[in-house]
Amino acid sequence: MGHLKHRDLNASRERLRDQVAHALRAALISGELRPGVVYSAPALAEDFGISATPVREAMLDLAREGLVEPVRNKGFRVTEVDERDLDQYTEIRALIEIPVVGRVARTAAREDLEALRPVAEAIVRAARDHDLIGYLEADRQFHLTLLGLAGNERLVETVGELRKRSRLYGLTALDERGELIPSAEEHLELLDLMLAGDAKGAERCMKRHLGHVRSLWAKSERAAETAG
């Protein structure tokens, strides 16, 4: 597990559990931790170079999010997400994010939108540099910060949970073929449309972007099945 071994987890005790959970989510999203596979807290703790207790606690947090499930006397199994789940997650995100993007395009201050440009550029840069974890983290920051401009914290929490549950598997193969770059560049396109005050154009771009992301899910699922 390459990424796990390179994680810097020399944090204060109270933050260690959250940092482990964050690192595990990133490993789940990248496909480093595979669906259907059982992982033990002691083995993961050895990769992190820490004790098993914060890892076990972090895995319990992930279990409450539906990302893993406890397996008695063995550890935690990564839950599998099927095509029906992904379609439903995409539908809910579209119902929320498309109209909200239009509203934010009409109401947000220009400086608040411009503040997102470095994040959008970081997404593109990470895709081009094959930095999958950086890509996913910047993508999450962009979308949730953008939605936050609507002023509804519960909405942001809901989409954040949907993003966790609709994590991507097997993105390494897509990254190697350069298929993440077009999706990354859509963030800059969306931002430019919003800065231009083109709410309808921004809504169309978000609809296309979510469809693009869904097609990546389908490809990554097929890649994971082929690899298995």
Salt bridges, closest charged atoms under 4 A:
GLU57 OE1 - ARG17 NH1 3.97
ASP61 OD1 - ARG17 NH2 2.65
ASP61 OD1 - ARG64 NH2 2.44
GLU65 OE2 - ARG25 NH2 2.59
GLU65 OE2 - LYS164 NZ 3.56
GLU69 OE2 - ARG77 NH1 3.08
GLU83 OE1 - ARG214 NH2 2.53
ASP87 OD1 - ARG214 NE 2.91
GLU97 OE2 - ARG93 NE 2.52
GLU97 OE1 - HIS143 ND1 3.60
GLU114 OE1 - ARG117 NE 3.21
GLU137 OE2 - ARG7 NH1 3.85
GLU137 OE2 - HIS22 NE2 2.87
ASP139 OD1 - HIS143 NE2 3.45
ASP139 OD2 - ARG163 NH2 2.47
ASP139 OD1 - HIS187 NE2 2.71
GLU153 OE1 - ARG154 NH1 3.99
GLU157 OE2 - ARG154 NH1 3.01
GLU161 OE2 - LYS164 NZ 3.29
ASP175 OD1 - HIS130 ND1 3.15
GLU179 OE2 - ARG177 NE 2.65
GLU179 OE1 - LYS219 NZ 2.93
GLU185 OE2 - ARG128 NH2 3.02
GLU186 OE2 - ARG208 NH1 3.56
GLU186 OE1 - HIS209 ND1 2.63
GLU186 OE2 - HIS212 ND1 3.04
GLU189 OE2 - ARG208 NH2 2.61
ASP192 OD1 - ARG117 NH2 2.84
GLU203 OE2 - ARG106 NH2 4.00
GLU203 OE1 - LYS200 NZ 3.90
